Amino acid sequence: MVFKGRRFWEFEGQELVSGFPEAGLPLTELSIEPLVARIDAAAVGLGSLNRRVYLFSGYEYWRLRQDRRRGRMTVDRYYPQEISHVFRGVPPNVDDVFTNVDGE
């Protein structure tokens, strides 16, 4: 996934997913509130939590899952949540996320 402003694109490798609009889709298609101006950082599978996609913006984060009915990613229930509630010591306005070779 690639994010710019209030839009996103899904890729398979270096190719845009078949049928995905070249202009991208609004973040609201992921069930993210329209007031969110941008995604600050994204990561897949943080440590032992799981292999889901995590998006960070301001003080909040969202966890995404593949929605089989819609054929694309969407926000899990009960999100957004505050970054500080789960990722202790991580400041708001995250602008970069990485994992080491052990997935931590």
DSSP file (Angstrom, degrees, kcal/mol; ACC not computed):
  #  RESIDUE AA STRUCTURE BP1 BP2  ACC     N-H-->O    O-->H-N    N-H-->O    O-->H-N    TCO  KAPPA ALPHA  PHI   PSI    X-CA   Y-CA   Z-CA
    1    1 A M              0   0    0      0, 0.0     2,-0.4     0, 0.0     9,-0.2   0.000 360.0 360.0 360.0 144.6    0.0    0.0    0.0
    2    2 A V  E     -A    9   0A   0      7,-2.5     7,-2.3     2,-0.0     2,-0.4  -0.985 360.0-160.3-126.2 138.1    1.1    3.5   -0.7
    3    3 A F  E     +A    8   0A   0     -2,-0.4     2,-0.3     5,-0.2     5,-0.2  -0.955  16.1 167.4-123.2 137.7   -0.4    6.6    1.0
    4    4 A K  E >   -A    7   0A   0      3,-2.3     3,-2.0    -2,-0.4     2,-0.1  -0.900  65.3 -47.1-147.9 118.9   -0.3   10.2   -0.1
    5    5 A G  T 3  S-     0   0    0     -2,-0.3    34,-0.5     1,-0.3    -1,-0.0  -0.383 122.6 -19.5  58.7-128.7   -2.5   12.8    1.6
    6    6 A R  T 3  S+     0   0    0     32,-0.1    21,-2.3    -2,-0.1    22,-0.3   0.128 124.5  80.8 -96.7  19.7   -6.1   11.5    1.9
    7    7 A R  E <   -AB   4  26A   0     -3,-2.0    -3,-2.3    19,-0.3     2,-0.3  -0.844  54.0-169.1-126.0 160.8   -5.6    8.8   -0.8
    8    8 A F  E     -AB   3  25A   0     17,-2.1    17,-2.3    -2,-0.3     2,-0.3  -0.973   7.6-155.8-146.1 160.8   -4.1    5.3   -1.1
    9    9 A W  E     -A    2   0A   0     -7,-2.3    -7,-2.5    -2,-0.3     2,-0.4  -0.979  12.8-140.6-134.9 145.7   -3.1    2.7   -3.7
   10   10 A E        -     0   0    0     -2,-0.3     7,-2.8    -9,-0.2     2,-0.3  -0.929  22.1-171.9-110.8 134.4   -2.7   -1.0   -3.3
   11   11 A F  E     -C   16   0B   0     -2,-0.4     2,-0.5     5,-0.3     5,-0.2  -0.884  25.4-149.8-122.8 152.7    0.2   -2.8   -5.1
   12   12 A E  E >  S-C   15   0B   0      3,-3.1     3,-1.8    -2,-0.3     2,-0.4  -0.961  83.3 -45.2-114.5 106.4    1.2   -6.4   -5.8
   13   13 A G  T 3  S-     0   0    0     -2,-0.5     4,-0.1     1,-0.3    -2,-0.1  -0.590 124.4 -25.7  65.9-124.0    5.0   -6.1   -5.9
   14   14 A Q  T 3  S+     0   0    0     -2,-0.4     2,-0.4    -3,-0.1    -1,-0.3   0.362 121.5  92.3-101.0   3.8    5.6   -3.1   -8.1
   15   15 A E  E <  S-C   12   0B   0     -3,-1.8    -3,-3.1     1,-0.0     2,-0.1  -0.820  81.2-113.9-104.6 137.3    2.3   -3.3  -10.0
   16   16 A L  E     -C   11   0B   0     -2,-0.4    -5,-0.3    -5,-0.2     3,-0.1  -0.438  49.8 -93.4 -60.5 135.7   -0.9   -1.5   -9.1
   17   17 A V    >   -     0   0    0     -7,-2.8     3,-2.6     1,-0.1    -1,-0.1  -0.260  53.6 -91.6 -54.2 135.8   -3.5   -4.1   -8.1
   18   18 A S  T 3  S+     0   0    0      1,-0.3    -1,-0.1    -3,-0.1    -3,-0.0  -0.244 111.8  12.0 -53.4 129.1   -5.6   -5.1  -11.2
   19   19 A G  T 3  S+     0   0    0      1,-0.3    -1,-0.3    -3,-0.1    -2,-0.1   0.359  91.0 135.6  84.5  -5.8   -8.7   -2.9  -11.4
   20   20 A F    <   -     0   0    0     -3,-2.6    -1,-0.3   -10,-0.1    -4,-0.0  -0.608  64.9-105.9 -76.5 133.3   -7.4   -0.4   -8.7
   21   21 A P    >   -     0   0    0      0, 0.0     3,-1.9     0, 0.0    -1,-0.1  -0.329  16.5-137.3 -62.3 134.8   -8.0    3.2   -9.9
   22   22 A E  T 3  S+     0   0    0      1,-0.3     3,-0.1     2,-0.1    -2,-0.0   0.796 105.9  57.9 -61.8 -28.5   -4.8    5.0  -11.0
   23   23 A A  T 3  S-     0   0    0      1,-0.2    -1,-0.3   -14,-0.0   -15,-0.0   0.485 110.4-131.6 -79.0  -2.1   -6.0    8.1   -9.1
   24   24 A G    <   -     0   0    0     -3,-1.9    -1,-0.2   -17,-0.1   -15,-0.2  -0.166  20.2 -84.7  78.6-178.5   -6.1    6.0   -5.9
   25   25 A L  E     -B    8   0A   0    -17,-2.3   -17,-2.1    -3,-0.1     2,-0.1  -0.911  40.5 -99.5-125.1 154.3   -9.0    5.8   -3.4
   26   26 A P  E >   -B    7   0A   0      0, 0.0     3,-2.2     0, 0.0     4,-0.3  -0.390  32.6-115.0 -70.0 151.8   -9.9    8.0   -0.4
   27   27 A L  G > >S+     0   0    0    -21,-2.3     3,-2.1     1,-0.3     5,-1.4   0.767 112.2  74.5 -56.2 -26.1   -8.9    6.8    3.0
   28   28 A T  G > 5S+     0   0    0    -22,-0.3     3,-1.6     1,-0.3    -1,-0.3   0.755  81.9  69.0 -61.4 -22.6  -12.6    6.6    3.8
   29   29 A E  G < 5S+     0   0    0     -3,-2.2    -1,-0.3     1,-0.3    -2,-0.2   0.707  97.8  51.4 -67.2 -18.9  -12.6    3.4    1.7
   30   30 A L  G < 5S-     0   0    0     -3,-2.1    45,-2.1    -4,-0.3    -1,-0.3   0.361 126.9-104.8 -92.4   3.3  -10.6    1.8    4.4
   31   31 A S  T < 5S+     0   0    0     -3,-1.6     2,-0.4     1,-0.3    -3,-0.2   0.755  74.0 146.1  73.3  28.6  -13.2    3.0    7.0
   32   32 A I      < -     0   0    0     -5,-1.4    -1,-0.3    -6,-0.1    -2,-0.1  -0.821  58.4 -97.9 -95.2 136.9  -10.9    5.8    8.2
   33   33 A E    >   -     0   0    0     -2,-0.4     3,-1.6     1,-0.1    -1,-0.1  -0.134  25.7-122.7 -55.4 144.6  -12.7    8.9    9.3
   34   34 A P  T 3  S+     0   0    0      0, 0.0    -1,-0.1     0, 0.0    -7,-0.1   0.687 106.5  68.9 -64.0 -18.0  -12.8   11.8    6.7
   35   35 A L  T 3  S+     0   0    0      2,-0.0     2,-0.5     0, 0.0    -2,-0.1   0.668  72.5 103.2 -75.1 -15.4  -11.1   14.2    9.1
   36   36 A V    <   -     0   0    0     -3,-1.6    -9,-0.1     1,-0.2     3,-0.1  -0.571  54.4-168.3 -72.2 118.6   -7.8   12.2    8.9
   37   37 A A        -     0   0    0     -2,-0.5     2,-0.3     1,-0.2    -1,-0.2   0.747  60.4 -16.9 -82.7 -25.0   -5.6   14.3    6.6
   38   38 A R        -     0   0    0    -32,-0.1     2,-0.6   -34,-0.0    -1,-0.2  -0.985  61.1-105.0-169.4 163.3   -2.9   11.8    6.0
   39   39 A I        -     0   0    0    -34,-0.5    18,-0.2    -2,-0.3   -34,-0.2  -0.912  25.5-165.6 -98.7 124.9   -1.2    8.6    7.2
   40   40 A D        -     0   0    0     16,-2.7     2,-0.3    -2,-0.6    17,-0.2   0.847  67.7  -8.6 -80.3 -35.6    2.1    9.3    8.9
   41   41 A A  E     -D   56   0C   0     15,-1.4    15,-2.8    55,-0.1     2,-0.3  -0.985  58.0-159.1-158.8 158.1    3.5    5.8    8.9
   42   42 A A  E     +D   55   0C   0     -2,-0.3     2,-0.3    13,-0.2    55,-0.3  -0.985  10.6 176.9-142.3 150.9    2.5    2.2    8.1
   43   43 A A  E     -D   54   0C   0     11,-2.2    11,-3.3    -2,-0.3     2,-0.4  -0.988  21.3-136.4-151.2 155.5    3.8   -1.2    9.1
   44   44 A V  E    S-D   53   0C   0     -2,-0.3     9,-0.2     1,-0.2     8,-0.1  -0.963  78.7  -6.6-114.9 132.4    3.0   -4.9    8.6
   45   45 A G        -     0   0    0      7,-2.8     2,-0.9    -2,-0.4    -1,-0.2   0.957  69.4-151.6  53.7  83.3    3.2   -7.4   11.4
   46   46 A L    >   -     0   0    0      6,-0.2     3,-1.6    -3,-0.2     4,-0.2  -0.768  52.3 -57.9 -90.2 107.9    4.6   -5.6   14.4
   47   47 A G  T 3  S-     0   0    0     56,-1.6     3,-0.3    -2,-0.9    57,-0.1  -0.266 110.5 -23.1  60.6-140.4    6.4   -8.1   16.6
   48   48 A S  T 3  S+     0   0    0      1,-0.2    -1,-0.3    56,-0.1     3,-0.1   0.404 114.4  94.8 -85.2   3.6    4.4  -11.0   17.9
   49   49 A L  S <  S-     0   0    0     -3,-1.6     2,-0.3     1,-0.2    -1,-0.2   0.959  95.7 -87.7 -62.9 -53.2    1.1   -9.1   17.5
   50   50 A N        -     0   0    0     -3,-0.3    -1,-0.2    -4,-0.2    -4,-0.1  -0.956  36.1 -79.5 166.9-171.5    0.3  -10.5   14.1
   51   51 A R  S    S+     0   0    0     -2,-0.3     2,-0.1    -6,-0.2    -3,-0.0   0.019  79.9 123.8-104.9  26.4    0.8   -9.9   10.4
   52   52 A R        -     0   0    0     -8,-0.1    -7,-2.8     1,-0.1     2,-0.4  -0.341  67.0-100.7 -82.4 168.2   -1.8   -7.2    9.9
   53   53 A V  E     -DE  44  64C   0     11,-0.7    11,-3.1    -9,-0.2     2,-0.4  -0.746  33.0-160.4 -90.9 135.0   -1.3   -3.8    8.5
   54   54 A Y  E     -DE  43  63C   0    -11,-3.3   -11,-2.2    -2,-0.4     2,-0.4  -0.965   2.7-164.5-118.0 132.2   -1.0   -0.9   11.0
   55   55 A L  E     -DE  42  62C   0      7,-2.3     7,-2.3    -2,-0.4     2,-0.4  -0.944   4.7-159.5-117.3 137.9   -1.5    2.8   10.1
   56   56 A F  E     +DE  41  61C   0    -15,-2.8   -16,-2.7    -2,-0.4   -15,-1.4  -0.951  17.9 161.5-121.8 136.1   -0.5    5.7   12.2
   57   57 A S  E >   - E   0  60C   0      3,-2.5     3,-2.2    -2,-0.4     2,-0.2  -0.895  63.7 -44.4-152.9 121.4   -1.7    9.3   12.2
   58   58 A G  T 3  S-     0   0    0     -2,-0.3    35,-2.7     1,-0.3    36,-0.6  -0.395 122.8 -19.2  60.4-125.7   -1.3   11.8   15.0
   59   59 A Y  T 3  S+     0   0    0     33,-0.2    24,-2.8    -2,-0.2    25,-0.4   0.426 125.5  75.5 -91.7  -1.8   -2.2   10.2   18.3
   60   60 A E  E <   -EF  57  82C   0     -3,-2.2    -3,-2.5    22,-0.3     2,-0.3  -0.704  53.6-167.7-116.7 160.6   -4.1    7.3   16.7
   61   61 A Y  E     -EF  56  81C   0     20,-2.3    20,-2.1    -2,-0.2     2,-0.3  -0.977   7.5-152.9-141.1 158.4   -3.5    4.1   14.9
   62   62 A W  E     -E   55   0C   0     -7,-2.3    -7,-2.3    -2,-0.3     2,-0.5  -0.938   8.6-143.5-127.0 148.6   -5.7    1.6   13.0
   63   63 A R  E     -E   54   0C   0     -2,-0.3    13,-3.2    -9,-0.2     2,-0.3  -0.969  21.8-154.4-112.3 129.7   -5.3   -2.1   12.3
   64   64 A L  E     -EG  53  75C   0    -11,-3.1   -11,-0.7    -2,-0.5     2,-0.3  -0.692  12.0-175.3-104.2 155.3   -6.4   -3.3    8.9
   65   65 A R  E     - G   0  74C   0      9,-2.6     9,-2.4    -2,-0.3     2,-0.6  -0.951  37.8 -94.8-139.4 160.8   -7.6   -6.7    7.7
   66   66 A Q  E     - G   0  73C   0     -2,-0.3     2,-0.8     7,-0.2     7,-0.2  -0.682  34.2-150.7 -77.8 122.2   -8.6   -8.1    4.4
   67   67 A D  E  >> - G   0  72C   0      5,-2.7     4,-2.0    -2,-0.6     5,-1.0  -0.847   6.4-165.3 -95.9 107.1  -12.3   -7.7    3.9
   68   68 A R  T  45S+     0   0    0     -2,-0.8    -1,-0.2     1,-0.2     5,-0.0   0.833  86.0  55.5 -64.3 -33.2  -13.3  -10.6    1.6
   69   69 A R  T  45S+     0   0    0      1,-0.2    -1,-0.2    -3,-0.1    -2,-0.0   0.902 117.7  33.6 -66.1 -40.2  -16.7   -9.1    0.8
   70   70 A R  T  45S-     0   0    0      2,-0.2    -2,-0.2    -3,-0.2    -1,-0.2   0.641 102.3-130.2 -90.6 -16.3  -15.2   -5.8   -0.4
   71   71 A G  T  <5S+     0   0    0     -4,-2.0     2,-0.3     1,-0.3    -3,-0.2   0.702  76.7  70.0  74.6  18.9  -12.1   -7.4   -1.9
   72   72 A R  E   <S-G   67   0C   0     -5,-1.0    -5,-2.7    -7,-0.1    -1,-0.3  -0.934  90.7 -68.3-154.4 176.8   -9.8   -4.9   -0.1
   73   73 A M  E     +G   66   0C   0     -2,-0.3     2,-0.3    -7,-0.2    -7,-0.2  -0.352  47.7 174.7 -71.1 150.0   -8.3   -3.9    3.2
   74   74 A T  E     -G   65   0C   0     -9,-2.4    -9,-2.6   -43,-0.1   -43,-0.2  -0.975  36.5 -87.4-151.4 160.0  -10.6   -2.3    5.9
   75   75 A V  E     -G   64   0C   0    -45,-2.1   -11,-0.2    -2,-0.3     3,-0.1  -0.450  42.7-119.9 -71.7 136.5  -10.2   -1.2    9.5
   76   76 A D    >   -     0   0    0    -13,-3.2     3,-0.9    -2,-0.2   -13,-0.2  -0.282  42.2 -83.4 -66.2 160.0  -10.8   -3.7   12.2
   77   77 A R  T 3  S+     0   0    0      1,-0.2    -1,-0.1    -2,-0.0   -14,-0.1  -0.264 111.9  31.2 -61.0 154.1  -13.6   -3.1   14.8
   78   78 A Y  T 3  S+     0   0    0      1,-0.2    -1,-0.2    -3,-0.1    -2,-0.1   0.659  96.3 162.4  70.5  20.5  -12.8   -0.8   17.7
   79   79 A Y    <   +     0   0    0     -3,-0.9    -1,-0.2   -16,-0.1     2,-0.2  -0.925  33.0  57.9-119.3 148.6  -10.3    1.3   15.9
   80   80 A P        +     0   0    0      0, 0.0     2,-0.3     0, 0.0   -18,-0.2   0.363  67.5 175.1 -80.1 163.7   -8.8    3.9   15.9
   81   81 A Q  E     -F   61   0C   0    -20,-2.1   -20,-2.3    -2,-0.2     2,-0.3  -0.904  38.4 -90.5-129.9 161.7   -7.1    3.5   19.2
   82   82 A E  E >>  -F   60   0C   0     -2,-0.3     3,-1.3   -22,-0.2     4,-0.6  -0.559  28.4-135.2 -75.1 135.7   -4.5    5.7   20.9
   83   83 A I  H >> S+     0   0    0    -24,-2.8     4,-2.6    -2,-0.3     3,-1.2   0.894 103.1  58.7 -54.2 -43.8   -0.9    4.8   20.1
   84   84 A S  H 34 S+     0   0    0    -25,-0.4    -1,-0.3     1,-0.2     5,-0.1   0.683  93.9  67.0 -65.7 -18.3    0.2    5.1   23.7
   85   85 A H  H <4 S+     0   0    0     -3,-1.3    -1,-0.2     1,-0.1    -2,-0.2   0.816 122.2  10.7 -72.9 -29.4   -2.3    2.5   24.8
   86   86 A V  H << S+     0   0    0     -3,-1.2     2,-1.2    -4,-0.6    -2,-0.2   0.737 125.6  55.2-116.2 -41.5   -0.6   -0.4   23.0
   87   87 A F  S >< S-     0   0    0     -4,-2.6     3,-2.1    -5,-0.2    -1,-0.2  -0.624  81.0-158.3 -99.7  75.1    2.8    0.9   21.9
   88   88 A R  T 3  S+     0   0    0     -2,-1.2    -3,-0.1     1,-0.3    -4,-0.1  -0.254  73.3  16.1 -60.1 134.4    4.2    2.2   25.2
   89   89 A G  T 3  S+     0   0    0      1,-0.3    -1,-0.3    -5,-0.1    -5,-0.1   0.306  92.1 123.8  86.2  -8.7    6.9    4.8   24.9
   90   90 A V    <   -     0   0    0     -3,-2.1    -1,-0.3    -7,-0.2    -3,-0.1  -0.754  58.1-135.1 -85.9 124.7    6.1    5.5   21.3
   91   91 A P        -     0   0    0      0, 0.0     3,-0.2     0, 0.0    -1,-0.0  -0.300  23.6 -97.2 -74.8 161.9    5.4    9.2   20.9
   92   92 A P  S    S+     0   0    0      0, 0.0   -33,-0.2     0, 0.0   -34,-0.1  -0.201 102.9  46.3 -67.2 170.7    2.5   10.6   18.8
   93   93 A N  S    S-     0   0    0    -35,-2.7   -34,-0.1     1,-0.2     2,-0.0   0.899  77.6-166.1  59.4  44.3    3.0   11.7   15.3
   94   94 A V        +     0   0    0    -36,-0.6   -36,-0.2    -3,-0.2    -1,-0.2  -0.371  14.3 179.0 -56.8 133.2    5.0    8.6   14.3
   95   95 A D        +     0   0    0      1,-0.3     2,-0.3   -38,-0.1    -1,-0.1   0.385  62.7  30.0-121.5   2.8    6.8    9.3   11.0
   96   96 A D        -     0   0    0    -55,-0.1     2,-0.4     2,-0.0    -1,-0.3  -0.952  57.6-174.3-159.8 140.7    8.6    6.0   10.5
   97   97 A V        +     0   0    0     -2,-0.3     2,-0.3   -55,-0.3   -55,-0.1  -0.999  12.2 162.6-137.0 138.5    8.1    2.4   11.5
   98   98 A F        -     0   0    0     -2,-0.4     2,-0.3     6,-0.1    -2,-0.0  -0.977  21.8-148.1-148.1 162.2   10.4   -0.6   11.1
   99   99 A T        -     0   0    0     -2,-0.3     2,-0.1   -53,-0.1   -53,-0.0  -0.942  22.3-122.5-126.5 153.5   10.9   -4.1   12.4
  100  100 A N    >   -     0   0    0     -2,-0.3     3,-2.3     1,-0.1   -53,-0.1  -0.224  43.9 -84.5 -85.3-176.8   14.1   -6.0   12.8
  101  101 A V  T 3  S+     0   0    0      1,-0.3    -1,-0.1     2,-0.1    -2,-0.0   0.732 130.0  57.1 -63.8 -21.2   14.9   -9.4   11.2
  102  102 A D  T 3  S-     0   0    0      0, 0.0    -1,-0.3     0, 0.0    -2,-0.0   0.419 119.0-110.4 -86.1   1.1   13.1  -11.1   14.1
  103  103 A G    <         0   0    0     -3,-2.3   -56,-1.6   -55,-0.0    -2,-0.1   0.667 360.0 360.0  78.9  18.0    9.9   -9.2   13.4
  104  104 A E              0   0    0    -58,-0.2    -3,-0.1   -57,-0.1   -56,-0.1   0.388 360.0 360.0-106.4 360.0   10.1   -7.1   16.5
